[in-house]
Amino acid sequence: MMKRLSFCLAVVVALGGITAAAQYPKYLTDTPGVWKPWKGLTAIPSARKEQAATPAMVKAFEGELLALDAIAKRTPALAPPIGFSIETWGSLDSNIPYEHAPGQPPPGGLPLMGSWTFGAFSIFEYERGGKVLRSDTGETQLQYFAINQITRDLGERSRVTEFGQVDHDAFLQPQRQGEFAGIPRYGDQLIIARDPEKLWAPLSLRAALDIVVLARSAEVQTRQEVVDKATARLATLRDPKWRAEREKEDQANAPRMPDPQQFLAQTAAARSLEEDALTKELSSTGGAAAGLADARRALEEVTTWIAALSPTEQAAQACYAEKGTSLRTRLRSVPSSGCRPLARPNYGYFDKSLPRSAPQVVLIRGYARCFDTADEYNRQAKDVGCRANRALVQGIDKDAIRAWIR
């Protein structure tokens, strides 16, 4: 009886240990956190070069980000943070020029572009080596404040399928979607600027069609390369000298094969099959030749359209109707029902009399990820990222930010 009782006690103790171990990590949702010291500004050499940023400019830009950091620290819901600690840092971002963007300023022709990043990290305890330790690092949903960034991703660029893989600066014009905490929302971002809708300029129908020409010209070139490669290979297969050399090699290799005659028949058949396949591909109904013909017709379609447009029609703002069934029904000019206007960055928005380090635009990015979901992915105590991001944007002093930007 005593042995059975001892065994039961041992099981209880063991289960108790499992239960205690299962309590970790333990999230301290009521524990005050801290704003950790500024982690600094990352400005890699390539970003400095792409923005023609001198060391003095970079230092001045970091000073501006530190001013934004000080504004954020005054946010009532985060002073102090409860259940998490906060880290903030900055970056000077790359500004790789678009390959096809008429009027795009050269490096040094725009204000410095960068980001201020806010990260809220849960406070939790965990056990290691029999000791209970505390931490406030890990993974979280970061919140980005993009500064002076109007050249890339201001609007949706990939939705216009006719633009293909061309590196351009055009996009679907952002649409106003109400506001959040007094800040106007456009697409997946909140914009704080003197006049948000002056950040972009209309894209003309001619400019839009020029991008289509680039995309379709690239397709013609790709298809032509396929045809050229197939033509060259077919010529090789039909070259008597090349065939004689291959047959000689086959004769030399045949004795080493299990069935020499079968080997010779198979290699000859393989060359014959390849020749037949290439001949078919290059015929008028073959894949390679037909693909090239289709690509040329598609290119001719847009160049003919451009030639038929009057100067007034070419200058009209373009719009894009995703539900259209042809190029002419998808690319139109405004106003047109069911058609989203197209735009490009307004490089003239910025005040050139200001230092290049001066903030003139703030884009609060990633709206849908944290704010549309209303905490959908952050119900657990450990997942504080989006809740903290929301509290930051709701409570930050907007008047101070508007005074901070020039």
GUSE-85672 format. One line per 3 residues: their letters; for each residue x, y, z of C-alpha. Coordinates in steps of 0.25 Angstrom, whole numbers, plus 5000, padded with zeros to 4 digits. Layout:
N
a	X,Y,Z  ...
***
This chain:
406
mmk	5000,5000,5000  5011,5010,5004  5018,5007,4990
rls	5005,5010,4982  5004,5023,4990  5018,5027,4988
fcl	5016,5024,4973  5003,5033,4973  5010,5044,4980
avv	5022,5043,4970  5012,5044,4958  5005,5056,4965
val	5019,5063,4967  5022,5060,4952  5009,5065,4947
ggi	5011,5077,4955  5024,5080,4949  5018,5078,4935
taa	5007,5088,4939  5017,5098,4944  5026,5097,4932
aqy	5014,5099,4923  5011,5113,4929  5023,5118,4922
pky	5024,5127,4914  5016,5135,4924  5012,5149,4918
ltd	5012,5160,4928  5000,5168,4922  5000,5178,4934
tpg	5014,5181,4935  5019,5194,4931  5029,5194,4920
vwk	5039,5204,4915  5043,5212,4903  5056,5207,4900
pwk	5068,5216,4895  5067,5220,4880  5074,5209,4872
glt	5080,5219,4862  5078,5221,4847  5083,5211,4837
aip	5088,5218,4825  5096,5207,4816  5105,5212,4806
sar	5096,5209,4794  5085,5217,4800  5094,5229,4802
keq	5099,5228,4788  5085,5226,4782  5080,5239,4789
aat	5093,5246,4788  5093,5248,4803  5105,5255,4810
pam	5109,5251,4824  5103,5264,4829  5090,5262,4822
vka	5089,5248,4828  5091,5254,4842  5081,5265,4840
feg	5071,5254,4835  5073,5246,4847  5071,5258,4856
ell	5057,5260,4849  5054,5245,4852  5058,5248,4866
ald	5048,5259,4867  5037,5250,4862  5041,5240,4872
aia	5040,5250,4883  5025,5253,4878  5022,5238,4878
krt	5027,5237,4893  5017,5247,4897  5005,5238,4893
pal	4996,5236,4905  4993,5221,4903  5008,5218,4902
app	5013,5227,4913  5017,5217,4919  5014,5205,4911
igf	5007,5194,4919  5010,5179,4916  5021,5182,4905
sie	5033,5191,4903  5036,5199,4891  5047,5200,4881
twg	5049,5211,4870  5059,5213,4859  5061,5220,4846
sld	5066,5217,4832  5070,5224,4820  5064,5216,4809
sni	5068,5213,4795  5063,5221,4784  5067,5213,4771
pye	5063,5221,4759  5052,5216,4750  5057,5211,4737
hap	5045,5218,4729  5040,5230,4737  5040,5243,4728
gqp	5044,5255,4737  5049,5247,4749  5059,5256,4757
ppg	5073,5251,4757  5080,5246,4770  5080,5258,4779
glp	5068,5264,4773  5058,5260,4783  5057,5261,4799
lmg	5063,5250,4806  5054,5238,4808  5054,5229,4819
swt	5046,5222,4830  5043,5223,4845  5040,5209,4851
fga	5032,5206,4863  5032,5193,4870  5024,5188,4882
fsi	5030,5175,4888  5022,5167,4899  5028,5166,4913
fey	5028,5151,4917  5035,5141,4926  5041,5128,4922
erg	5049,5117,4929  5063,5113,4925  5072,5104,4933
gkv	5063,5104,4945  5063,5119,4945  5051,5129,4942
lrs	5056,5140,4933  5049,5152,4927  5049,5157,4913
dtg	5043,5168,4904  5048,5164,4891  5044,5155,4880
etq	5034,5157,4868  5023,5167,4866  5016,5175,4855
lqy	5024,5187,4853  5018,5201,4849  5025,5209,4838
fai	5025,5224,4836  5030,5226,4822  5036,5240,4821
nqi	5036,5247,4807  5034,5234,4800  5025,5237,4788
trd	5033,5230,4777  5030,5215,4779  5018,5209,4784
lge	5010,5221,4786  4999,5215,4778  4996,5201,4773
rsr	5006,5198,4761  5004,5183,4758  4989,5184,4755
vte	4991,5189,4741  4994,5176,4735  4997,5182,4721
fgq	5009,5189,4727  5016,5176,4728  5030,5176,4735
vdh	5033,5190,4730  5040,5198,4741  5032,5210,4742
daf	5026,5220,4752  5011,5219,4748  5000,5214,4757
lqp	4985,5214,4760  4982,5227,4766  4980,5225,4781
qrq	4965,5227,4785  4961,5234,4798  4955,5224,4807
gef	4950,5233,4819  4960,5235,4830  4966,5228,4843
agi	4968,5237,4855  4967,5249,4847  4977,5245,4836
pry	4972,5243,4822  4973,5229,4817  4977,5226,4803
gdq	4978,5211,4799  4987,5204,4809  4993,5216,4816
lii	4989,5229,4824  4995,5241,4818  4999,5254,4826
ard	5003,5265,4816  5000,5279,4812  4991,5274,4801
pek	4991,5259,4800  4985,5259,4786  4996,5267,4781
lwa	5006,5256,4783  5002,5250,4769  5000,5256,4756
pls	4991,5250,4744  4997,5240,4735  4993,5243,4721
lra	4987,5233,4711  4999,5235,4702  5009,5232,4714
ald	5001,5220,4718  5001,5214,4704  5016,5217,4703
ivv	5018,5207,4715  5009,5197,4708  5018,5199,4695
lar	5030,5196,4704  5024,5184,4710  5019,5178,4697
sae	5033,5181,4690  5039,5173,4701  5030,5162,4698
vqt	5033,5162,4683  5048,5162,4686  5046,5150,4696
rqe	5038,5143,4685  5048,5146,4674  5059,5140,4683
vvd	5051,5127,4684  5049,5127,4669  5064,5130,4666
kat	5069,5119,4676  5060,5109,4670  5064,5113,4656
arl	5079,5112,4659  5077,5098,4665  5069,5093,4653
atl	5080,5098,4644  5090,5090,4652  5082,5078,4652
rdp	5081,5079,4637  5095,5082,4635  5102,5070,4628
kwr	5115,5072,4634  5109,5073,4648  5101,5060,4646
aer	5113,5053,4641  5121,5056,4653  5110,5052,4662
eke	5108,5039,4655  5123,5036,4656  5122,5039,4671
dqa	5110,5029,4672  5118,5019,4665  5130,5020,4674
nap	5121,5019,4687  5112,5008,4682  5121,4997,4685
rmp	5121,5001,4700  5105,5000,4700  5098,4987,4704
dpq	5091,4987,4690  5099,4995,4680  5089,4994,4669
qfl	5078,4999,4678  5086,5010,4683  5089,5015,4669
aqt	5075,5014,4665  5070,5022,4677  5080,5033,4675
aaa	5077,5035,4661  5062,5035,4665  5064,5045,4675
rsl	5070,5055,4665  5059,5052,4656  5049,5055,4666
eed	5056,5068,4670  5056,5072,4656  5041,5069,4654
alt	5038,5077,4667  5046,5089,4663  5040,5089,4649
kel	5026,5089,4655  5029,5100,4664  5035,5109,4653
sst	5023,5106,4644  5012,5117,4643  5003,5109,4652
gga	5014,5105,4662  5016,5110,4676  5029,5119,4674
aag	5025,5125,4661  5010,5127,4665  5015,5133,4678
lad	5024,5143,4671  5013,5147,4661  5003,5149,4672
arr	5013,5158,4679  5016,5166,4667  5001,5168,4665
ale	4999,5172,4679  5010,5183,4678  5004,5188,4664
evt	4991,5189,4671  4996,5199,4681  5005,5207,4672
twi	4994,5208,4662  4985,5213,4673  4995,5224,4677
aal	4996,5229,4663  4981,5230,4661  4980,5239,4674
spt	4979,5254,4673  4988,5262,4682  4976,5265,4691
eqa	4973,5251,4693  4987,5247,4695  4988,5258,4706
aqa	4975,5253,4714  4977,5246,4727  4977,5231,4725
cya	4969,5222,4734  4969,5207,4735  4956,5197,4735
ekg	4960,5184,4740  4948,5177,4735  4950,5181,4721
tsl	4952,5170,4711  4962,5177,4701  4973,5188,4702
rtr	4964,5199,4697  4953,5195,4707  4963,5194,4719
lrs	4971,5207,4716  4962,5219,4714  4962,5234,4717
vps	4955,5240,4729  4943,5242,4732  4939,5227,4729
sgc	4930,5218,4737  4937,5207,4744  4950,5212,4741
rpl	4961,5216,4751  4969,5228,4748  4984,5226,4746
arp	4995,5235,4752  5010,5236,4754  5018,5243,4765
nyg	5017,5258,4765  5032,5261,4767  5029,5276,4767
yfd	5021,5275,4780  5033,5277,4789  5038,5291,4793
ksl	5052,5291,4788  5056,5303,4797  5056,5294,4809
prs	5067,5286,4813  5067,5272,4807  5066,5266,4821
apq	5053,5273,4824  5041,5264,4825  5030,5269,4816
vvl	5021,5256,4815  5018,5245,4824  5012,5232,4819
irg	5007,5223,4831  5007,5209,4823  5001,5196,4825
yar	4987,5200,4829  4980,5188,4825  4989,5179,4833
cfd	4986,5185,4846  4974,5194,4846  4965,5188,4836
tad	4965,5175,4844  4962,5182,4857  4971,5173,4865
eyn	4967,5160,4857  4981,5154,4859  4985,5160,4872
rqa	4975,5154,4882  4985,5147,4891  4993,5154,4901
kdv	5006,5152,4894  5001,5158,4881  5002,5173,4885
gcr	5008,5178,4872  4995,5183,4864  4988,5188,4877
anr	5000,5196,4880  5001,5201,4866  4987,5205,4866
alv	4988,5212,4880  5000,5220,4874  4993,5225,4862
qgi	4980,5228,4869  4987,5236,4880  4999,5242,4874
dkd	4999,5257,4874  4995,5260,4859  4996,5275,4861
air	5010,5273,4865  5013,5264,4853  5007,5274,4844
awi	5016,5285,4850  5028,5276,4849  5026,5274,4834
r	5029,5286,4825
***
